[in-house]
Amino acid sequence: LFNFDKARPTIRKENTVFLFEGFMDVIAAWQSGVKNGIASMGTSLTSQQIAAIERVAGEIVISYDGDKAGLAATDRAIGLLAEHSNLDLAILQLPEKLDPDEYVRKYGSAAFYDLAYHGRETVFGFKMAYLRQNRNLGNEKEQLDYVTELLQELAKVDSLLAQDRYLTQIAMEFHLSRETLQQQLSEFKQARRQAEKKPTQQKADYE
């Protein structure tokens, strides 16, 4: 993890770490005042690296590039961290397909610092934009497929306040009954709970 040694004091102080793709992004962030940035150097995080981060931070902000490859890498990182850690996750999504280094050069250090600390979004907010890619939401089937995927993702969100807010947002955008969305969400949550129980039950049966 590039810069982990230098970033550790600020990570501990803020209880937050910014995860970048490359060392140039970490350097640009550091020069902008974001001193708690590290980089996975373009590779997937390992369980050992995640464990090292968990020892010093409670939250990780995924700050990968804004291009298509960066968005896909962000989606993979979300899945990996959700499966292997208890860290709180947030996303720093950059506009115009820029990477952090390019963003600093184009808009300046102050703008990047402000974005880093006041422009973060939730994992579900990222998923809403990510799953919308390459879909024709004017098409009824694609629209329903999109909403179904969103509800499956929303079933992973623990906060009832967040669930309530996003259900209202989806209902308004797609002119759907909020009660029906709530019912479908409840079914997905129940299926998720049952799926999580199965490995334990199978292990007990085997023993």
C-alpha positions in Angstrom: 0.0 0.0 0.0 1.8 3.1 -1.3 2.2 5.9 1.3 0.6 3.9 4.1 3.5 4.6 6.5 3.3 8.4 6.0 -0.5 8.5 5.9 -1.0 6.5 9.1 -1.0 9.4 11.6 -3.7 11.3 9.7 -5.7 8.1 9.1 -5.7 7.4 12.8 -6.6 11.1 13.6 -9.5 11.2 11.1 -10.4 7.5 11.4 -10.7 7.6 7.6 -8.5 6.5 4.7 -8.7 7.5 1.0 -8.0 4.6 -1.4 -6.6 5.7 -4.8 -5.5 3.8 -7.8 -2.0 5.1 -8.3 0.9 7.0 -6.6 0.4 10.1 -8.7 -3.2 10.4 -7.3 -1.9 10.0 -3.7 0.8 12.7 -4.3 -1.7 15.1 -5.9 -4.1 14.6 -2.9 -1.3 15.1 -0.4 -0.3 18.4 -2.1 -4.0 19.4 -1.8 -4.1 18.8 1.9 -5.6 15.3 1.9 -2.8 13.5 3.9 -4.6 10.2 4.6 -4.4 8.8 1.0 -2.9 5.4 0.0 -2.8 3.5 -3.2 -3.4 -0.1 -4.1 -1.2 0.5 -7.2 -3.8 -0.6 -9.8 -4.2 -4.0 -8.2 -7.0 -5.5 -6.2 -6.8 -5.2 -2.4 -5.7 -8.3 -0.6 -7.2 -9.5 2.7 -3.9 -8.7 4.4 -4.0 -5.1 3.2 -7.7 -4.8 4.3 -6.8 -6.1 7.8 -3.9 -3.5 8.0 -6.3 -0.7 7.1 -8.9 -1.9 9.6 -6.4 -1.6 12.4 -6.1 2.1 11.9 -9.4 3.3 10.3 -13.1 2.8 10.6 -14.0 4.3 7.2 -12.6 3.9 3.7 -13.3 6.3 0.8 -12.8 4.7 -2.5 -11.3 7.4 -4.8 -10.6 5.6 -8.1 -10.5 7.2 -11.5 -13.7 8.5 -13.1 -13.4 6.7 -16.4 -15.2 3.4 -17.3 -12.3 1.2 -16.0 -12.1 3.2 -12.8 -15.9 2.8 -12.2 -15.6 -0.9 -12.8 -12.7 -1.1 -10.3 -14.7 0.8 -7.8 -17.6 -1.6 -8.1 -15.2 -4.6 -7.6 -13.6 -2.9 -4.6 -17.0 -2.3 -3.0 -17.8 -6.0 -3.3 -14.4 -7.0 -1.9 -14.6 -4.7 1.1 -18.2 -5.5 1.9 -17.3 -9.2 1.9 -14.0 -9.0 3.8 -14.2 -6.0 6.2 -16.5 -4.1 8.6 -15.2 -0.7 7.3 -17.8 2.0 6.5 -17.6 2.7 2.8 -18.0 5.9 0.9 -17.3 6.8 -2.7 -15.5 9.9 -4.2 -16.7 9.9 -7.8 -14.9 12.3 -10.0 -16.6 14.1 -12.9 -15.6 14.2 -16.6 -13.9 10.8 -16.4 -11.0 12.4 -14.6 -8.5 10.8 -12.2 -7.6 12.7 -9.0 -4.3 13.9 -10.4 -6.0 15.3 -13.5 -8.8 16.9 -11.4 -6.2 18.7 -9.3 -4.4 20.0 -12.3 -7.6 21.1 -14.0 -9.5 22.6 -11.0 -6.9 23.2 -8.3 -6.0 21.8 -4.9 -8.7 23.7 -3.0 -11.4 22.3 -5.3 -10.1 18.7 -4.8 -9.9 19.1 -1.0 -13.5 20.4 -0.9 -14.7 17.5 -3.1 -12.8 15.0 -0.9 -14.4 16.2 2.3 -17.8 17.4 1.2 -18.5 15.6 -2.1 -18.6 11.9 -1.0 -21.5 9.8 -1.8 -22.9 6.6 -0.5 -22.3 3.1 -2.0 -25.9 3.0 -3.1 -25.7 6.4 -4.6 -22.7 5.1 -6.7 -24.6 1.9 -7.6 -27.6 4.0 -8.9 -25.3 5.7 -11.4 -23.2 2.7 -12.1 -26.1 0.4 -12.9 -27.7 3.1 -15.1 -24.8 2.9 -17.6 -25.6 1.6 -21.1 -29.3 1.2 -20.3 -32.1 2.7 -22.3 -34.4 3.7 -19.4 -37.0 4.8 -21.9 -37.6 1.1 -22.6 -40.0 -0.4 -20.1 -38.2 -3.8 -19.7 -34.8 -2.1 -19.1 -36.4 0.3 -16.7 -38.0 -2.6 -14.7 -34.7 -4.6 -14.8 -32.9 -1.5 -13.5 -35.3 -1.0 -10.6 -35.1 -4.7 -9.7 -31.3 -4.5 -9.5 -31.5 -1.3 -7.4 -33.8 -3.0 -4.9 -31.5 -5.9 -4.7 -28.7 -3.5 -3.9 -30.9 -1.5 -1.5 -31.5 -4.8 0.5 -27.8 -4.6 1.5 -28.2 -1.2 3.0 -28.5 -1.4 6.8 -29.8 2.2 7.5 -33.6 2.3 7.5 -33.4 6.1 6.9 -31.3 5.6 3.8 -33.7 2.9 2.6 -36.7 5.2 3.1 -35.0 8.0 1.2 -34.0 5.9 -1.7 -37.3 4.1 -2.0 -39.0 7.5 -2.2 -36.5 8.7 -4.9 -37.0 5.5 -7.0 -40.8 5.7 -6.7 -40.9 9.3 -7.8 -38.5 8.9 -10.8 -40.2 5.9 -12.2 -43.8 6.6 -11.2 -44.1 3.4 -9.2 -46.0 2.7 -6.0 -43.8 3.1 -3.0 -45.8 0.4 -1.2 -45.0 -2.1 -4.0 -41.4 -1.2 -4.0 -41.3 -1.6 -0.2 -42.9 -5.1 -0.5 -40.4 -6.1 -3.2 -37.5 -4.8 -1.1 -38.8 -6.8 1.9 -38.8 -10.0 -0.2 -35.2 -9.4 -1.3 -34.1 -8.8 2.3 -35.8 -12.0 3.4 -34.1 -13.9 0.5 -30.8 -12.4 1.5 -31.2 -13.4 5.1 -32.0 -17.0 4.1 -29.0 -17.1 1.8 -26.7 -16.0 4.6 -28.0 -18.8 6.8 -27.5 -21.6 4.3 -23.7 -22.0 4.6 -24.0 -22.3 8.4 -26.8 -24.9 8.0 -24.9 -26.9 5.4 -21.8 -27.0 7.7 -23.9 -28.2 10.6 -25.5 -30.9 8.4 -22.0 -32.0 7.3 -20.7 -32.3 10.8 
